Amino acid sequence: MNESIKLNRVAGPNKKILITIGIAVILLAALWIWKSVAVNEVKKDAEKNRQTLKEQATAQIVQSHIQHLKILAKAYVWAARGDMMQGNNKQLNLYANDMITEKSFQQISVANDKGIIISSTNKKNESQLFSTIANASYLNDDTTHVDNSGDSMLIVTSPIMGFNSRLGTLFIKYEIPTPVYKQ
């Protein structure tokens, strides 16, 4: 009988230690799972914030290009106006050929008041109707337009006005450089 009492006394404290260790392991596992879930939530939030910032930055880049192209179109139209009034299409070609060498410019064309392309960096377009490269409605519009095609391509059209009448329309096709975001 003494032996059974001794076994119970020995088994009792070991059982308590095992239960305590078991509870500690369960608590550590629960704590680890809880922290893993919290870390994953933080990672998801950070990725969402990163994506939002990229989208905002891209929109700002596009808006910046639009504003710069409008200013460029104004200066180009002023230069083209004088040469169109003098019938100097060679000079129009020089402007376009010089500008097309700059990065991102895809095509530059000028149509006369009848909607016929008189100068273009794509020589196949010369003598063609303006409607073959852009919407013909721009031939009658008196404001500069910039059409955004999927944040990758901008199409600029701008009227070239003489003293009393419209001389023609400028067309610029510009590819927006792809931004590089560092991790």
HUSUL-V687416 format. One record per helix or strand. SS is the DSSP state (a for helix, b for strand). FROM is the first residue (numbers start at 1). TO is the last residue. Records with the same first field share a line. If there is no record, write none. Layout:
BEGIN
SS=FROM-TO  FROM-TO
END
This chain:
BEGIN
a=2-85  89-100  123-125  130-132  136-139
b=105-112  116-120  129-129  145-149  153-161  166-175
END
